[in-house]
Amino acid sequence: MRLLILSLLMCSVFVYGQNINYVTSKNASKKARKYFYKARNQSTLNPDQAIKYYEKAIKKSANFIDAYIELGLLYDGLHQYEY
């Protein structure tokens, strides 16, 4: 019974994940891309500003997976593990 429930759970996660329209730096809106690239340019020189730009990019495109990844990497590099 546990195996059946686990299998159904895994299948539902897989199916749900297929229905999400992820946004990347190639298909994001123009404003989201602008903030994304500004953040990348600032990430080593001014990480606090880069965080703000990544957050703005995510606000413009909520499913902007590239911005989430880069923001997570930036937080990791700063050893900020709590949001």
C-alpha positions in Angstrom: 0.0 0.0 0.0 2.8 2.4 0.8 4.5 1.6 -2.5 1.3 2.4 -4.3 0.8 5.7 -2.5 4.5 6.6 -3.1 4.1 5.7 -6.8 1.0 7.9 -7.2 2.7 10.8 -5.5 5.7 10.5 -7.7 3.5 10.4 -10.8 1.5 13.4 -9.8 4.7 15.4 -9.1 6.0 14.5 -12.5 2.8 15.4 -14.3 2.4 18.7 -12.4 6.0 19.6 -13.2 5.3 19.2 -16.9 2.5 21.8 -16.9 4.7 24.7 -15.5 5.8 27.2 -18.1 9.3 28.1 -17.1 10.8 31.3 -18.2 14.5 31.5 -19.1 16.8 34.4 -20.1 15.9 33.6 -23.7 12.2 34.0 -23.4 11.7 36.3 -20.5 10.1 39.7 -20.9 12.3 42.5 -22.0 12.2 44.2 -18.5 12.9 40.9 -16.7 15.9 40.3 -18.9 17.1 43.8 -18.3 17.1 43.3 -14.5 18.6 39.8 -14.9 21.6 41.0 -16.9 22.1 44.0 -14.6 22.2 41.6 -11.6 24.7 39.4 -13.4 27.0 42.4 -13.9 26.7 43.5 -10.3 27.0 40.0 -8.7 30.7 40.2 -7.9 31.1 44.0 -7.4 27.9 44.8 -5.5 26.0 41.6 -4.4 23.4 43.5 -2.4 22.4 45.4 -5.6 22.5 42.2 -7.6 20.0 40.6 -5.2 17.6 43.5 -5.7 17.9 43.2 -9.5 17.3 39.4 -9.4 14.2 40.0 -7.2 12.9 42.6 -9.6 13.5 40.2 -12.5 11.5 37.5 -10.7 8.8 40.0 -9.9 8.5 40.8 -13.6 8.4 37.1 -14.6 7.4 34.8 -11.7 8.6 31.6 -13.3 12.0 33.0 -14.3 14.0 29.9 -13.5 17.4 31.4 -14.5 16.9 34.3 -12.1 16.0 31.9 -9.2 19.1 29.8 -9.9 21.4 32.8 -10.0 19.9 34.3 -6.9 20.4 31.0 -5.1 24.0 30.8 -6.2 24.6 34.4 -5.1 23.1 33.7 -1.6 25.2 30.5 -1.4 28.3 32.5 -2.3 27.5 35.0 0.5 26.7 32.1 2.9 23.2 33.5 3.4 21.2 30.3 3.9 18.1 31.8 5.4 15.8 34.1 3.6 
